[in-house]
Amino acid sequence: MKRWYGKVLGFIAGWLLMRHPAGGLIGLLIGHAFDSDWFRRPAHDAYDVLGLDNDASDSEIDLAYRRLMAQYHPDRMTGAAPELLEQAQKRAAEINRAYDRIKKQRGGR
């Protein structure tokens, strides 16, 4: 379910702060921006790192993690140039962090 409380709180806060209906409208727009994650940094989204949507199942997450780690694991790059090995290490670390973050978020499931 989409979040809605940012819109309500924004509307009330805007109306009360500006004491005018236009303040409620401005607050509503700001609340909508927060509810829609306009201010989130998508570059660090764990699901994007794994190439998945936010509603992916646990099995899809595990499969994507295994597939990417099989591709980027530094041990599979034994004969590669040092630059490629360093890039693979960075990418593998990024994939591990994203997977750990998702598993931590879903720990309650």
N, CA, C and O atoms as CSV, one atom per row, in Angstrom:
chain,resi,resn,atom,element,x,y,z
A,1,MET,N,N,0.836,-1.179,0.000
A,1,MET,CA,C,0.000,0.000,0.000
A,1,MET,C,C,0.880,1.240,0.000
A,1,MET,O,O,1.878,1.303,0.718
A,2,LYS,N,N,0.518,2.189,-0.779
A,2,LYS,CA,C,1.264,3.449,-0.854
A,2,LYS,C,C,1.085,4.229,0.438
A,2,LYS,O,O,0.060,4.131,1.113
A,3,ARG,N,N,2.107,5.002,0.760
A,3,ARG,CA,C,2.010,5.844,1.949
A,3,ARG,C,C,1.098,7.027,1.677
A,3,ARG,O,O,1.041,7.528,0.554
A,4,TRP,N,N,0.397,7.468,2.688
A,4,TRP,CA,C,-0.547,8.569,2.553
A,4,TRP,C,C,-0.392,9.605,3.664
A,4,TRP,O,O,-0.843,10.740,3.516
A,5,TYR,N,N,0.227,9.234,4.745
A,5,TYR,CA,C,0.260,10.103,5.922
A,5,TYR,C,C,1.089,11.362,5.701
A,5,TYR,O,O,0.844,12.365,6.371
A,6,GLY,N,N,2.046,11.354,4.801
A,6,GLY,CA,C,2.824,12.554,4.510
A,6,GLY,C,C,1.953,13.650,3.920
A,6,GLY,O,O,2.131,14.830,4.221
A,7,LYS,N,N,1.009,13.249,3.077
A,7,LYS,CA,C,0.097,14.221,2.477
A,7,LYS,C,C,-0.785,14.870,3.547
A,7,LYS,O,O,-0.967,16.088,3.561
A,8,VAL,N,N,-1.326,14.043,4.439
A,8,VAL,CA,C,-2.205,14.558,5.481
A,8,VAL,C,C,-1.436,15.482,6.422
A,8,VAL,O,O,-1.875,16.596,6.706
A,9,LEU,N,N,-0.287,15.009,6.900
A,9,LEU,CA,C,0.508,15.828,7.817
A,9,LEU,C,C,0.999,17.108,7.139
A,9,LEU,O,O,1.023,18.172,7.758
A,10,GLY,N,N,1.385,17.005,5.884
A,10,GLY,CA,C,1.828,18.184,5.148
A,10,GLY,C,C,0.716,19.203,4.976
A,10,GLY,O,O,0.932,20.406,5.121
A,11,PHE,N,N,-0.479,18.707,4.665
A,11,PHE,CA,C,-1.625,19.603,4.507
A,11,PHE,C,C,-1.925,20.341,5.810
A,11,PHE,O,O,-2.101,21.560,5.812
A,12,ILE,N,N,-1.981,19.602,6.913
A,12,ILE,CA,C,-2.284,20.214,8.207
A,12,ILE,C,C,-1.199,21.197,8.614
A,12,ILE,O,O,-1.498,22.314,9.038
A,13,ALA,N,N,0.073,20.786,8.486
A,13,ALA,CA,C,1.176,21.666,8.875
A,13,ALA,C,C,1.205,22.926,7.997
A,13,ALA,O,O,1.406,24.029,8.507
A,14,GLY,N,N,1.008,22.770,6.700
A,14,GLY,CA,C,1.004,23.926,5.804
A,14,GLY,C,C,-0.116,24.891,6.115
A,14,GLY,O,O,0.088,26.105,6.105
A,15,TRP,N,N,-1.300,24.365,6.394
A,15,TRP,CA,C,-2.445,25.213,6.715
A,15,TRP,C,C,-2.187,25.978,8.016
A,15,TRP,O,O,-2.447,27.178,8.105
A,16,LEU,N,N,-1.670,25.259,9.027
A,16,LEU,CA,C,-1.441,25.891,10.325
A,16,LEU,C,C,-0.295,26.908,10.277
A,16,LEU,O,O,-0.372,27.957,10.917
A,17,LEU,N,N,0.753,26.604,9.530
A,17,LEU,CA,C,1.885,27.518,9.487
A,17,LEU,C,C,1.577,28.792,8.701
A,17,LEU,O,O,1.985,29.884,9.096
A,18,MET,N,N,0.860,28.648,7.595
A,18,MET,CA,C,0.580,29.818,6.768
A,18,MET,C,C,-0.775,30.447,7.082
A,18,MET,O,O,-1.051,31.576,6.677
A,19,ARG,N,N,-1.620,29.707,7.806
A,19,ARG,CA,C,-2.964,30.178,8.179
A,19,ARG,C,C,-3.767,30.629,6.949
A,19,ARG,O,O,-4.475,31.637,6.955
A,20,HIS,N,N,-3.610,29.821,5.905
A,20,HIS,CA,C,-4.304,30.122,4.655
A,20,HIS,C,C,-4.488,28.806,3.893
A,20,HIS,O,O,-3.644,27.916,4.001
A,21,PRO,N,N,-5.562,28.667,3.133
A,21,PRO,CA,C,-5.759,27.423,2.367
A,21,PRO,C,C,-4.616,27.125,1.388
A,21,PRO,O,O,-4.340,25.959,1.102
A,22,ALA,N,N,-3.962,28.148,0.880
A,22,ALA,CA,C,-2.835,27.910,-0.029
A,22,ALA,C,C,-1.696,27.207,0.704
A,22,ALA,O,O,-0.955,26.433,0.097
A,23,GLY,N,N,-1.551,27.467,1.989
A,23,GLY,CA,C,-0.534,26.773,2.779
A,23,GLY,C,C,-0.821,25.291,2.866
A,23,GLY,O,O,0.094,24.467,2.848
A,24,GLY,N,N,-2.107,24.953,2.963
A,24,GLY,CA,C,-2.492,23.539,2.968
A,24,GLY,C,C,-2.135,22.867,1.658
A,24,GLY,O,O,-1.689,21.719,1.647
A,25,LEU,N,N,-2.327,23.574,0.552
A,25,LEU,CA,C,-1.988,23.023,-0.762
A,25,LEU,C,C,-0.482,22.815,-0.900
A,25,LEU,O,O,-0.035,21.787,-1.408
A,26,ILE,N,N,0.287,23.786,-0.450
A,26,ILE,CA,C,1.746,23.655,-0.511
A,26,ILE,C,C,2.211,22.498,0.373
A,26,ILE,O,O,3.070,21.712,-0.025
A,27,GLY,N,N,1.641,22.400,1.574
A,27,GLY,CA,C,1.977,21.288,2.465
A,27,GLY,C,C,1.593,19.948,1.867
A,27,GLY,O,O,2.321,18.966,2.013
A,28,LEU,N,N,0.452,19.906,1.194
A,28,LEU,CA,C,0.008,18.684,0.533
A,28,LEU,C,C,0.996,18.256,-0.550
A,28,LEU,O,O,1.309,17.072,-0.672
A,29,LEU,N,N,1.483,19.203,-1.325
A,29,LEU,CA,C,2.453,18.886,-2.374
A,29,LEU,C,C,3.778,18.395,-1.787
A,29,LEU,O,O,4.378,17.451,-2.302
A,30,ILE,N,N,4.226,19.033,-0.719
A,30,ILE,CA,C,5.473,18.583,-0.076
A,30,ILE,C,C,5.283,17.191,0.527
A,30,ILE,O,O,6.168,16.342,0.425
A,31,GLY,N,N,4.123,16.959,1.157
A,31,GLY,CA,C,3.833,15.632,1.700
A,31,GLY,C,C,3.783,14.567,0.622
A,31,GLY,O,O,4.246,13.446,0.830
A,32,HIS,N,N,3.221,14.912,-0.535
A,32,HIS,CA,C,3.184,13.968,-1.661
A,32,HIS,C,C,4.599,13.640,-2.130
A,32,HIS,O,O,4.896,12.492,-2.463
A,33,ALA,N,N,5.464,14.640,-2.157
A,33,ALA,CA,C,6.846,14.408,-2.573
A,33,ALA,C,C,7.535,13.423,-1.633
A,33,ALA,O,O,8.271,12.550,-2.090
A,34,PHE,N,N,7.308,13.550,-0.339
A,34,PHE,CA,C,7.908,12.613,0.612
A,34,PHE,C,C,7.290,11.224,0.493
A,34,PHE,O,O,8.005,10.224,0.557
A,35,ASP,N,N,5.977,11.150,0.322
A,35,ASP,CA,C,5.319,9.850,0.172
A,35,ASP,C,C,5.770,9.128,-1.089
A,35,ASP,O,O,5.826,7.899,-1.112
A,36,SER,N,N,6.089,9.873,-2.128
A,36,SER,CA,C,6.497,9.275,-3.400
A,36,SER,C,C,7.997,9.045,-3.496
A,36,SER,O,O,8.490,8.627,-4.544
A,37,ASP,N,N,8.726,9.310,-2.426
A,37,ASP,CA,C,10.184,9.109,-2.368
A,37,ASP,C,C,10.922,9.935,-3.406
A,37,ASP,O,O,11.887,9.461,-4.004
A,38,TRP,N,N,10.481,11.154,-3.623
A,38,TRP,CA,C,11.178,12.031,-4.566
A,38,TRP,C,C,12.553,12.415,-4.047
A,38,TRP,O,O,13.443,12.747,-4.830
A,39,PHE,N,N,12.731,12.372,-2.744
A,39,PHE,CA,C,13.981,12.816,-2.148
A,39,PHE,C,C,14.928,11.651,-1.857
A,39,PHE,O,O,16.000,11.860,-1.288
A,40,ARG,N,N,14.560,10.460,-2.228
A,40,ARG,CA,C,15.394,9.293,-2.025
A,40,ARG,C,C,16.480,9.263,-3.089
A,40,ARG,O,O,16.258,9.663,-4.232
A,41,ARG,N,N,17.663,8.783,-2.698
A,41,ARG,CA,C,18.756,8.672,-3.662
A,41,ARG,C,C,18.700,7.306,-4.332
A,41,ARG,O,O,19.081,6.308,-3.720
A,42,PRO,N,N,18.237,7.242,-5.566
A,42,PRO,CA,C,18.072,5.945,-6.221
A,42,PRO,C,C,19.385,5.248,-6.550
A,42,PRO,O,O,19.388,4.042,-6.792
A,43,ALA,N,N,20.493,5.970,-6.565
A,43,ALA,CA,C,21.762,5.338,-6.914
A,43,ALA,C,C,22.185,4.305,-5.875
A,43,ALA,O,O,22.948,3.389,-6.181
A,44,HIS,N,N,21.689,4.450,-4.645
A,44,HIS,CA,C,22.091,3.532,-3.596
A,44,HIS,C,C,20.966,2.582,-3.200
A,44,HIS,O,O,20.996,2.014,-2.108
A,45,ASP,N,N,19.994,2.404,-4.053
A,45,ASP,CA,C,18.904,1.503,-3.759
A,45,ASP,C,C,19.391,0.064,-3.918
A,45,ASP,O,O,19.918,-0.314,-4.964
A,46,ALA,N,N,19.209,-0.716,-2.884
A,46,ALA,CA,C,19.711,-2.091,-2.887
A,46,ALA,C,C,19.044,-2.933,-3.974
A,46,ALA,O,O,19.690,-3.793,-4.572
A,47,TYR,N,N,17.779,-2.696,-4.230
A,47,TYR,CA,C,17.084,-3.472,-5.258
A,47,TYR,C,C,17.621,-3.147,-6.655
A,47,TYR,O,O,17.708,-4.028,-7.510
A,48,ASP,N,N,17.980,-1.883,-6.881
A,48,ASP,CA,C,18.549,-1.507,-8.176
A,48,ASP,C,C,19.902,-2.165,-8.396
A,48,ASP,O,O,20.232,-2.549,-9.517
A,49,VAL,N,N,20.683,-2.295,-7.339
A,49,VAL,CA,C,21.998,-2.934,-7.455
A,49,VAL,C,C,21.840,-4.377,-7.920
A,49,VAL,O,O,22.620,-4.863,-8.738
A,50,LEU,N,N,20.830,-5.052,-7.392
A,50,LEU,CA,C,20.587,-6.441,-7.780
A,50,LEU,C,C,19.740,-6.562,-9.048
A,50,LEU,O,O,19.517,-7.669,-9.538
A,51,GLY,N,N,19.271,-5.441,-9.578
A,51,GLY,CA,C,18.473,-5.461,-10.802
A,51,GLY,C,C,17.065,-5.966,-10.586
A,51,GLY,O,O,16.509,-6.641,-11.453
A,52,LEU,N,N,16.469,-5.648,-9.426
A,52,LEU,CA,C,15.149,-6.148,-9.077
A,52,LEU,C,C,14.193,-5.006,-8.756
A,52,LEU,O,O,14.611,-3.869,-8.535
A,53,ASP,N,N,12.894,-5.330,-8.735
A,53,ASP,CA,C,11.877,-4.388,-8.275
A,53,ASP,C,C,11.740,-4.522,-6.763
A,53,ASP,O,O,12.189,-5.506,-6.175
A,54,ASN,N,N,11.117,-3.523,-6.136
A,54,ASN,CA,C,10.943,-3.543,-4.686
A,54,ASN,C,C,10.024,-4.662,-4.214
A,54,ASN,O,O,10.081,-5.049,-3.047
A,55,ASP,N,N,9.188,-5.185,-5.087
A,55,ASP,CA,C,8.257,-6.243,-4.699
A,55,ASP,C,C,8.751,-7.640,-5.087
A,55,ASP,O,O,7.947,-8.562,-5.216
A,56,ALA,N,N,10.046,-7.803,-5.272
A,56,ALA,CA,C,10.613,-9.101,-5.643
A,56,ALA,C,C,10.494,-10.074,-4.471
A,56,ALA,O,O,10.583,-9.677,-3.309
A,57,SER,N,N,10.294,-11.335,-4.787
A,57,SER,CA,C,10.182,-12.350,-3.742
A,57,SER,C,C,11.570,-12.704,-3.201
A,57,SER,O,O,12.591,-12.351,-3.792
A,58,ASP,N,N,11.583,-13.404,-2.071
A,58,ASP,CA,C,12.857,-13.795,-1.465
A,58,ASP,C,C,13.661,-14.718,-2.383
A,58,ASP,O,O,14.886,-14.620,-2.453
A,59,SER,N,N,12.971,-15.601,-3.077
A,59,SER,CA,C,13.684,-16.511,-3.980
A,59,SER,C,C,14.281,-15.749,-5.169
A,59,SER,O,O,15.370,-16.090,-5.631
A,60,GLU,N,N,13.590,-14.735,-5.665
A,60,GLU,CA,C,14.133,-13.913,-6.756
A,60,GLU,C,C,15.362,-13.135,-6.289
A,60,GLU,O,O,16.324,-12.973,-7.040
A,61,ILE,N,N,15.325,-12.661,-5.063
A,61,ILE,CA,C,16.465,-11.931,-4.509
A,61,ILE,C,C,17.670,-12.848,-4.383
A,61,ILE,O,O,18.780,-12.478,-4.766
A,62,ASP,N,N,17.452,-14.054,-3.842
A,62,ASP,CA,C,18.554,-15.005,-3.704
A,62,ASP,C,C,19.130,-15.396,-5.063
A,62,ASP,O,O,20.346,-15.506,-5.218
A,63,LEU,N,N,18.259,-15.604,-6.040
A,63,LEU,CA,C,18.711,-15.986,-7.376
A,63,LEU,C,C,19.524,-14.870,-8.028
A,63,LEU,O,O,20.564,-15.127,-8.633
A,64,ALA,N,N,19.047,-13.626,-7.904
A,64,ALA,CA,C,19.779,-12.493,-8.482
A,64,ALA,C,C,21.129,-12.319,-7.800
A,64,ALA,O,O,22.124,-12.023,-8.461
A,65,TYR,N,N,21.172,-12.501,-6.482
A,65,TYR,CA,C,22.435,-12.389,-5.741
A,65,TYR,C,C,23.436,-13.450,-6.213
A,65,TYR,O,O,24.596,-13.138,-6.484
A,66,ARG,N,N,22.987,-14.688,-6.307
A,66,ARG,CA,C,23.888,-15.773,-6.744
A,66,ARG,C,C,24.385,-15.558,-8.172
A,66,ARG,O,O,25.551,-15.805,-8.479
A,67,ARG,N,N,23.488,-15.094,-9.036
A,67,ARG,CA,C,23.859,-14.859,-10.435
A,67,ARG,C,C,24.923,-13.764,-10.534
A,67,ARG,O,O,25.916,-13.921,-11.245
A,68,LEU,N,N,24.713,-12.663,-9.824
A,68,LEU,CA,C,25.671,-11.558,-9.881
A,68,LEU,C,C,26.997,-11.913,-9.218
A,68,LEU,O,O,28.059,-11.530,-9.708
A,69,MET,N,N,26.942,-12.633,-8.119
A,69,MET,CA,C,28.188,-13.013,-7.452
A,69,MET,C,C,28.977,-14.018,-8.294
A,69,MET,O,O,30.207,-14.007,-8.285
A,70,ALA,N,N,28.275,-14.877,-9.014
A,70,ALA,CA,C,28.979,-15.798,-9.907
A,70,ALA,C,C,29.669,-15.029,-11.032
A,70,ALA,O,O,30.710,-15.454,-11.532
A,71,GLN,N,N,29.097,-13.918,-11.419
A,71,GLN,CA,C,29.663,-13.116,-12.500
A,71,GLN,C,C,30.811,-12.227,-12.022
A,71,GLN,O,O,31.806,-12.074,-12.730
A,72,TYR,N,N,30.684,-11.636,-10.821
A,72,TYR,CA,C,31.641,-10.619,-10.381
A,72,TYR,C,C,32.562,-11.058,-9.245
A,72,TYR,O,O,33.366,-10.250,-8.779
A,73,HIS,N,N,32.478,-12.285,-8.789
A,73,HIS,CA,C,33.325,-12.690,-7.667
A,73,HIS,C,C,34.796,-12.616,-8.076
A,73,HIS,O,O,35.165,-13.123,-9.135
A,74,PRO,N,N,35.647,-11.985,-7.244
A,74,PRO,CA,C,37.064,-11.813,-7.598
A,74,PRO,C,C,37.817,-13.129,-7.799
A,74,PRO,O,O,38.791,-13.164,-8.550
A,75,ASP,N,N,37.393,-14.197,-7.152
A,75,ASP,CA,C,38.079,-15.486,-7.328
A,75,ASP,C,C,37.895,-16.044,-8.735
A,75,ASP,O,O,38.697,-16.866,-9.180
A,76,ARG,N,N,36.874,-15.621,-9.428
A,76,ARG,CA,C,36.649,-16.082,-10.802
A,76,ARG,C,C,37.455,-15.275,-11.811
A,76,ARG,O,O,37.454,-15.589,-13.001
A,77,MET,N,N,38.139,-14.239,-11.344
A,77,MET,CA,C,38.929,-13.358,-12.215
A,77,MET,C,C,40.426,-13.583,-11.993
A,77,MET,O,O,41.187,-12.617,-11.951
A,78,THR,N,N,40.850,-14.800,-11.854
A,78,THR,CA,C,42.242,-15.075,-11.487
A,78,THR,C,C,43.248,-14.578,-12.518
A,78,THR,O,O,44.311,-14.088,-12.137
A,79,GLY,N,N,42.952,-14.685,-13.799
A,79,GLY,CA,C,43.912,-14.283,-14.820
A,79,GLY,C,C,43.697,-12.886,-15.374
A,79,GLY,O,O,44.319,-12.510,-16.367
A,80,ALA,N,N,42.828,-12.119,-14.746
A,80,ALA,CA,C,42.469,-10.795,-15.272
A,80,ALA,C,C,43.514,-9.753,-14.880
A,80,ALA,O,O,44.336,-9.965,-13.989
A,81,ALA,N,N,43.450,-8.641,-15.568
A,81,ALA,CA,C,44.339,-7.516,-15.266
A,81,ALA,C,C,44.008,-6.962,-13.872
A,81,ALA,O,O,42.883,-7.107,-13.394
A,82,PRO,N,N,44.986,-6.332,-13.230
A,82,PRO,CA,C,44.747,-5.806,-11.878
A,82,PRO,C,C,43.588,-4.790,-11.809
A,82,PRO,O,O,42.872,-4.731,-10.809
A,83,GLU,N,N,43.413,-4.004,-12.861
A,83,GLU,CA,C,42.331,-3.031,-12.876
A,83,GLU,C,C,40.968,-3.726,-12.882
A,83,GLU,O,O,40.050,-3.322,-12.169
A,84,LEU,N,N,40.852,-4.776,-13.696
A,84,LEU,CA,C,39.599,-5.521,-13.744
A,84,LEU,C,C,39.334,-6.244,-12.432
A,84,LEU,O,O,38.190,-6.332,-11.985
A,85,LEU,N,N,40.387,-6.760,-11.817
A,85,LEU,CA,C,40.242,-7.439,-10.536
A,85,LEU,C,C,39.756,-6.464,-9.459
A,85,LEU,O,O,38.914,-6.816,-8.633
A,86,GLU,N,N,40.286,-5.246,-9.471
A,86,GLU,CA,C,39.864,-4.237,-8.504
A,86,GLU,C,C,38.400,-3.833,-8.728
A,86,GLU,O,O,37.649,-3.660,-7.768
A,87,GLN,N,N,37.999,-3.686,-9.994
A,87,GLN,CA,C,36.599,-3.369,-10.305
A,87,GLN,C,C,35.668,-4.490,-9.851
A,87,GLN,O,O,34.585,-4.231,-9.327
A,88,ALA,N,N,36.096,-5.735,-10.056
A,88,ALA,CA,C,35.283,-6.883,-9.635
A,88,ALA,C,C,35.151,-6.912,-8.119
A,88,ALA,O,O,34.083,-7.238,-7.601
A,89,GLN,N,N,36.216,-6.579,-7.404
A,89,GLN,CA,C,36.148,-6.550,-5.946
A,89,GLN,C,C,35.178,-5.478,-5.455
A,89,GLN,O,O,34.408,-5.711,-4.524
A,90,LYS,N,N,35.218,-4.315,-6.077
A,90,LYS,CA,C,34.302,-3.235,-5.692
A,90,LYS,C,C,32.856,-3.614,-5.983
A,90,LYS,O,O,31.964,-3.388,-5.165
A,91,ARG,N,N,32.638,-4.188,-7.150
A,91,ARG,CA,C,31.271,-4.583,-7.531
A,91,ARG,C,C,30.753,-5.701,-6.625
A,91,ARG,O,O,29.588,-5.679,-6.230
A,92,ALA,N,N,31.601,-6.676,-6.291
A,92,ALA,CA,C,31.197,-7.765,-5.403
A,92,ALA,C,C,30.862,-7.218,-4.011
A,92,ALA,O,O,29.903,-7.670,-3.386
A,93,ALA,N,N,31.635,-6.260,-3.527
A,93,ALA,CA,C,31.355,-5.655,-2.223
A,93,ALA,C,C,30.027,-4.906,-2.259
A,93,ALA,O,O,29.253,-4.962,-1.303
A,94,GLU,N,N,29.761,-4.201,-3.368
A,94,GLU,CA,C,28.503,-3.472,-3.513
A,94,GLU,C,C,27.315,-4.437,-3.541
A,94,GLU,O,O,26.280,-4.165,-2.933
A,95,ILE,N,N,27.462,-5.556,-4.241
A,95,ILE,CA,C,26.402,-6.568,-4.311
A,95,ILE,C,C,26.165,-7.170,-2.934
A,95,ILE,O,O,25.016,-7.368,-2.540
A,96,ASN,N,N,27.225,-7.464,-2.200
A,96,ASN,CA,C,27.082,-8.009,-0.849
A,96,ASN,C,C,26.374,-7.040,0.082
A,96,ASN,O,O,25.503,-7.442,0.853
A,97,ARG,N,N,26.745,-5.753,0.014
A,97,ARG,CA,C,26.090,-4.746,0.866
A,97,ARG,C,C,24.606,-4.644,0.540
A,97,ARG,O,O,23.773,-4.562,1.442
A,98,ALA,N,N,24.276,-4.647,-0.752
A,98,ALA,CA,C,22.871,-4.547,-1.157
A,98,ALA,C,C,22.086,-5.763,-0.680
A,98,ALA,O,O,20.972,-5.619,-0.176
A,99,TYR,N,N,22.645,-6.940,-0.830
A,99,TYR,CA,C,21.967,-8.168,-0.399
A,99,TYR,C,C,21.765,-8.171,1.115
A,99,TYR,O,O,20.693,-8.533,1.601
A,100,ASP,N,N,22.788,-7.771,1.851
A,100,ASP,CA,C,22.678,-7.710,3.309
A,100,ASP,C,C,21.625,-6.697,3.742
A,100,ASP,O,O,20.869,-6.948,4.680
A,101,ARG,N,N,21.572,-5.548,3.059
A,101,ARG,CA,C,20.592,-4.521,3.387
A,101,ARG,C,C,19.172,-5.022,3.152
A,101,ARG,O,O,18.282,-4.775,3.966
A,102,ILE,N,N,18.957,-5.727,2.042
A,102,ILE,CA,C,17.626,-6.262,1.757
A,102,ILE,C,C,17.249,-7.314,2.775
A,102,ILE,O,O,16.124,-7.311,3.275
A,103,LYS,N,N,18.158,-8.210,3.091
A,103,LYS,CA,C,17.867,-9.261,4.063
A,103,LYS,C,C,17.589,-8.671,5.448
A,103,LYS,O,O,16.744,-9.176,6.188
A,104,LYS,N,N,18.298,-7.612,5.785
A,104,LYS,CA,C,18.066,-6.943,7.078
A,104,LYS,C,C,16.683,-6.294,7.102
A,104,LYS,O,O,15.984,-6.366,8.112
A,105,GLN,N,N,16.284,-5.662,5.998
A,105,GLN,CA,C,14.959,-5.037,5.913
A,105,GLN,C,C,13.849,-6.073,5.995
A,105,GLN,O,O,12.809,-5.833,6.610
A,106,ARG,N,N,14.070,-7.206,5.382
A,106,ARG,CA,C,13.038,-8.250,5.329
A,106,ARG,C,C,13.139,-9.231,6.500
A,106,ARG,O,O,12.455,-10.254,6.504
A,107,GLY,N,N,13.960,-8.939,7.465
A,107,GLY,CA,C,14.161,-9.838,8.591
A,107,GLY,C,C,12.884,-10.169,9.335
A,107,GLY,O,O,12.759,-11.250,9.911
A,108,GLY,N,N,11.935,-9.247,9.328
A,108,GLY,CA,C,10.683,-9.470,10.043
A,108,GLY,C,C,9.710,-10.364,9.328
A,108,GLY,O,O,8.698,-10.753,9.912
A,109,ARG,N,N,9.977,-10.708,8.080
A,109,ARG,CA,C,9.040,-11.532,7.307
A,109,ARG,C,C,9.132,-12.972,7.680
A,109,ARG,O,O,8.412,-13.801,7.124
